């Protein structure tokens, strides 16, 4: 089956060139030129990779990346003429898998797409892996399980879905509290402490959730901790 690449780019000429190059490498492509059309399309379609421009009419690429990560782990490559470091970090923090700056070579873009798909296709099924059960707000590992509070579950979910990715305290706060309430970083640290204790007792390891000084937190697969 051919892989489908969603190209979200408001410059139609550039989108056509990207599409032609990807098609020549045997990918199926679909183009969207307005940010507001992306989420409705994704409700009924499942691309293999999304090439997502940051500057779009309607919803921006940053807004879309954050929204997509609420319901999908589809690989996202951010594409933009912005080269400032803050944009690069923001794009990756919100859940993007890669970032490429304009102008770029089409060969490099295809190489990035191939690398992401290769990583996905080479994932082998594992036994005794940790599982997160949204229906019961529980975490299962080997023969044991623990229950989480609603806040702990919402805090752990993005970390669990993206192992080794560093999340800032602010981004975790936004995930935990959809109503955008003001919460101190001390509160986040307290929830992390309780969550970490539960997970460490479950996995019999030390610090499945690791602190990254001055940045935030990341989840490390318990198999890596042993």
Buried (B, 14 or more C-beta within 10 A) or exposed (E): EEBBBBBBBBEEEBBBEBBEBBEEEEBBBBBBBEBEBBBEEBEEEEBBBBBBBBBBEEBBBBBBBBBBBEEBEBBBBBBBEBEEEEBBBBBBBBBBBBBBEBEEEBEEBBEBBBEBBEEBEEEEEEEEEBEBEEEEBBBBBEEEEBEBEEBBBBBBBBBBEBEEBBBBBEBBBBBBBEEEEEBEEEBBEEBBEBBBEBBBEBBEBEEBBBBEEEEBBBBBBBEEBE
